[in-house]
Amino acid sequence: MKLIPFLGFNGRTHEAMAFYAQVLGGKVTSEMRYRDMPPMENTDGCGEMPPETLDHVAHSQLEVGSAILMAADGPSSGGENSTTINIDVDTVEEAERVFKALADGGEIKMPIGETFWAHRWGFLIDRYGKPWMVNCMKQP
């Protein structure tokens, strides 16, 4: 299991992650814009992004040695200047177990389920008001 900080920005993810890469001596190894994502069905209030946000970053990953930092613009990132902890696990069973335990007494924002990038992904606010994402990634 890996715990990965996930930073939320409001349209400035690309700029911020390039800055952090320069300062920390790392490299942005992944960046995807909302316009590059496959279409999603409208579930739980999440659907198509407004046209003015299509060039915002949906996912960015910075690697510095063995450390990883992730970031995005928009609603799934928790908003501007937010920090979410992303838990990356190896199995679907572990993803479901961890998600269920963290959600107990909290609020599920996006139920855990399969996405185009993960066997399981879900987003919640725990009973202490802290945001978490649980990921069981598909192999690229």
C-alpha positions as CSV (number, residue, x, y, z in Angstrom):
1,M,0.0,0.0,0.0
2,K,1.2,3.5,-0.8
3,L,-0.1,6.8,0.6
4,I,0.1,9.6,-2.0
5,P,-0.6,13.3,-1.4
6,F,-3.1,14.6,-3.9
7,L,-3.2,18.4,-4.4
8,G,-6.2,20.2,-5.7
9,F,-5.9,23.4,-7.7
10,N,-8.3,25.7,-9.6
11,G,-6.9,25.8,-13.1
12,R,-3.2,26.0,-12.1
13,T,-2.1,22.3,-11.8
14,H,0.1,22.3,-14.8
15,E,2.0,25.5,-13.7
16,A,2.2,24.3,-10.1
17,M,3.5,20.8,-10.9
18,A,6.1,22.2,-13.3
19,F,7.3,24.5,-10.6
20,Y,7.5,21.7,-8.0
21,A,9.4,19.5,-10.5
22,Q,11.9,22.2,-11.0
23,V,12.3,23.0,-7.3
24,L,12.4,19.4,-6.1
25,G,14.5,18.0,-9.0
26,G,11.8,15.7,-10.1
27,K,9.8,15.0,-13.3
28,V,6.2,15.2,-14.2
29,T,5.6,11.6,-15.5
30,S,1.9,11.9,-16.3
31,E,-0.5,14.6,-17.2
32,M,-4.0,14.3,-18.7
33,R,-6.5,17.0,-19.5
34,Y,-10.3,16.6,-19.1
35,R,-10.7,16.9,-22.9
36,D,-8.5,13.7,-23.2
37,M,-10.6,11.6,-20.9
38,P,-13.1,9.0,-22.3
39,P,-16.7,10.1,-21.9
40,M,-18.2,9.3,-18.5
41,E,-21.9,8.5,-17.8
42,N,-23.5,11.0,-15.6
43,T,-23.6,9.3,-12.2
44,D,-23.8,10.9,-8.7
45,G,-23.7,14.5,-10.1
46,C,-20.5,13.9,-12.1
47,G,-20.7,14.0,-15.8
48,E,-19.3,16.1,-18.5
49,M,-17.0,19.0,-17.6
50,P,-18.1,22.6,-18.5
51,P,-16.4,23.6,-21.8
52,E,-14.3,26.3,-20.1
53,T,-12.6,23.6,-18.0
54,L,-11.8,21.1,-20.7
55,D,-8.1,22.2,-20.8
56,H,-7.8,21.9,-17.0
57,V,-5.7,19.0,-15.7
58,A,-7.6,15.9,-14.7
59,H,-4.5,14.1,-13.4
60,S,-0.9,15.0,-13.0
61,Q,1.9,12.9,-11.4
62,L,5.2,14.2,-10.2
63,E,8.0,11.7,-9.3
64,V,11.0,12.7,-7.1
65,G,13.1,9.6,-6.4
66,S,10.7,7.1,-5.0
67,A,8.2,9.8,-3.8
68,I,5.0,10.6,-5.7
69,L,2.8,13.7,-5.7
70,M,-0.5,13.8,-7.6
71,A,-2.7,16.8,-8.5
72,A,-5.7,17.9,-10.5
73,D,-8.0,20.9,-11.2
74,G,-11.7,20.6,-10.5
75,P,-14.3,18.9,-8.6
76,S,-12.7,15.4,-8.1
77,S,-9.6,17.1,-6.6
78,G,-11.6,18.5,-3.7
79,G,-11.3,22.1,-4.8
80,E,-8.7,24.8,-4.8
81,N,-5.9,24.4,-2.3
82,S,-7.2,21.1,-1.0
83,T,-5.1,18.1,-0.1
84,T,-6.5,14.6,-0.3
85,I,-4.7,11.4,0.5
86,N,-4.7,8.8,-2.3
87,I,-4.3,5.2,-1.2
88,D,-2.9,2.9,-3.9
89,V,-3.5,-0.8,-3.2
90,D,-2.7,-3.9,-5.1
91,T,-6.0,-5.8,-5.1
92,V,-9.7,-5.1,-5.6
93,E,-10.5,-6.8,-2.2
94,E,-8.1,-4.5,-0.4
95,A,-9.5,-1.4,-2.1
96,E,-13.0,-2.4,-1.1
97,R,-12.0,-3.2,2.5
98,V,-10.1,0.1,3.0
99,F,-12.8,2.2,1.3
100,K,-15.6,0.6,3.5
101,A,-13.6,1.1,6.7
102,L,-12.7,4.8,5.9
103,A,-16.3,5.5,4.9
104,D,-17.8,4.2,8.2
105,G,-19.2,7.3,9.8
106,G,-18.1,9.5,6.9
107,E,-19.6,10.7,3.6
108,I,-19.1,8.9,0.3
109,K,-18.6,11.4,-2.5
110,M,-18.0,8.9,-5.3
111,P,-18.8,5.2,-4.6
112,I,-16.0,2.7,-5.2
113,G,-16.2,1.2,-8.6
114,E,-14.4,0.5,-11.8
115,T,-13.1,3.4,-14.0
116,F,-11.1,3.5,-17.2
117,W,-7.9,3.9,-15.1
118,A,-8.6,1.7,-12.1
119,H,-10.1,-1.7,-11.2
120,R,-11.5,0.2,-8.2
121,W,-11.6,3.9,-7.4
122,G,-13.7,5.8,-4.8
123,F,-13.7,9.2,-3.1
124,L,-14.9,9.9,0.5
125,I,-14.7,12.3,3.4
126,D,-14.0,10.3,6.6
127,R,-15.6,10.8,10.0
128,Y,-13.0,13.4,10.8
129,G,-13.7,15.5,7.8
130,K,-10.6,14.4,5.8
131,P,-10.8,13.5,2.1
132,W,-9.5,10.2,0.8
133,M,-9.3,8.4,-2.6
134,V,-8.8,4.7,-2.8
135,N,-7.2,3.3,-6.0
136,C,-6.5,-0.1,-7.3
137,M,-4.9,0.8,-10.6
138,K,-5.1,-1.0,-13.9
139,Q,-1.7,-1.7,-15.6
140,P,-0.9,0.8,-18.3
